[in-house]
Amino acid sequence: MKVACSLILAITLRATDAFSPSFVSRARLSSRLSDSLLSPSGDFKDAIEKQTLGYQAGKADTDFARRFGDLAGRKVKTVSETMKQFTELVSVTINPLYRAMITDTVSTTHLTVVDARFQYDKVWALGFISSMDILLSNYPEKPDAIKIVSALAESMGMNAETLRADSASLSSWAKGKTGEDVAAALRGEGESELASIAKAVKDEEFWLYSRFFGIGLVSLMDATGVEPSVASMNKWLQDDLGKKTGKGEADYDLWIGVRGKLDMMETLMKEVEIREKKKMAQRLEDKADAAIRRAEAASKDKEAFDGME
């Protein structure tokens, strides 16, 4: 059974590795851009020299620089530092079948939270907890799965219990609500905690969308009986919340695909478990039959021996 389950996990988790689409095309584009930047010529060279002449980090004449310019030169925690901290905190060996997925989740989450535009809220917490619960639902060592979530949160400067409490709070609010109730709150209507989050998002010109926020919206769809779809995601995120981004649609497609694969994996593992239990029951039955036959044979031998005396 362990071999069969390992094969199923390997096939499924291979598809969820990097928890993101292939980056080959982007790598090629980056290579071409690098070649251009290393050997600029003509108007492009003049434009670079003009734009960089006298340049000072955080001093550009833009709203963004005026908002975040004071952060220029600030030491930012690196991915490798976060990964090292996570490894020390988790203190257990990550199951090899989950290692790539966990590594990518640590890296991508780190890049989100160190961004100056990132703002934590309960929708993000709901997305974080929902995704971790689903991704680790079949993790072989359950106590280790809890450690992974706790270490991931702490390495991001957060607390797993706080994340769970905030996630539960928003989920509790969503119970009994309809999709239109959520949409109204995302428009900033009412005094609910979701409406307060939406108002803060709307007021932030440089608000940063992140994957866990998108997954949080999908979780609200599940909680309110809304059929998850690209249309629903775009309506809530773009029309109601007022944030025009194509990332929500891409993350929705990715997350639904991952969930589908994990559901399939769970079904296959249950089928394997049932087959293994049937095989074990048959083996036990065969052993019992063999023991009975041996006992009967021994009894006959004893009777024959007694008759000879």
HUTA-V408741 format. One record per run of one state. SS is the DSSP state (H for helix, E for strand, - for the rest). FROM is the first residue (numbers start at 1). TO is the last residue. Records with the same first field share a line. If there is no record, write none. Layout:
# HUTA-V408741
SS: FROM-TO / FROM-TO
This chain:
# HUTA-V408741
-: 1-1 / 20-23 / 39-41 / 53-62 / 72-78 / 91-95 / 114-121 / 136-141 / 156-159 / 175-178 / 187-192 / 204-210 / 225-229 / 241-246 / 309-309
H: 2-19 / 24-38 / 42-52 / 63-71 / 79-90 / 96-113 / 122-135 / 142-155 / 160-174 / 179-186 / 193-203 / 211-224 / 230-240 / 247-308
